């Protein structure tokens, strides 16, 4: 699944895309530096990398954990 455009606020859609791209990764163990890079590398990701922050990355991580269960 590659939505046309993803933004930092699309935490559920990003989590779904990350689960598809990295199915064997435990999202509970991901470092935020890796998470940030992987989000920026997603097909269709359209936001500037510097628009993220810890709160946004936490929301993406939590959504990924929920999607993985």
C-alpha positions in Angstrom: 0.0 0.0 0.0 1.4 3.3 -1.1 -0.9 6.2 -0.6 -0.5 9.1 -3.1 0.8 11.4 -0.4 1.7 10.9 3.2 2.3 13.5 5.8 3.7 13.4 9.4 0.2 13.6 10.7 -1.0 10.5 8.9 0.2 8.2 11.6 -2.1 5.3 10.9 -1.4 5.3 7.2 2.3 5.6 7.9 2.2 2.7 10.4 0.4 0.5 7.8 3.1 1.4 5.2 5.9 0.7 7.6 4.4 -2.7 8.6 4.3 -3.6 4.9 7.8 -2.4 4.3 9.4 -3.8 7.4 7.2 -6.8 8.5 9.9 -8.4 10.6 10.7 -5.3 12.7 9.4 -5.1 16.2 8.1 -1.5 16.4 8.6 -1.5 20.2 12.4 -1.8 19.7 12.8 0.8 16.9 15.0 3.8 17.5 13.5 7.1 16.6 16.4 7.9 14.2 15.6 4.8 12.2 11.9 5.4 12.4 12.4 9.0 11.1 14.5 7.7 8.2 12.2 4.9 7.3 9.2 7.3 7.2 11.0 9.7 5.0 11.9 6.8 2.6 8.3 5.7 2.2 6.9 5.9 -1.3 4.5 8.8 -1.3 5.9 10.6 1.7 5.6 14.3 1.0 6.5 16.3 4.1 9.8 17.9 4.8 12.0 15.7 7.2 12.4 18.6 9.6 8.7 18.8 10.4 8.7 15.8 12.6 9.3 15.8 16.4 9.3 13.3 19.2 5.5 13.5 19.7 4.9 12.7 16.1 7.3 9.8 16.0 5.8 8.4 19.2 2.3 8.6 17.6 3.6 6.7 14.5 5.3 4.1 16.7 2.2 3.6 18.8 0.1 3.2 15.6 2.6 0.7 14.2 2.5 -1.3 17.4 -1.3 -1.4 17.2 -1.2 -2.4 13.5 1.3 -5.1 14.1 -0.9 -6.8 16.8 
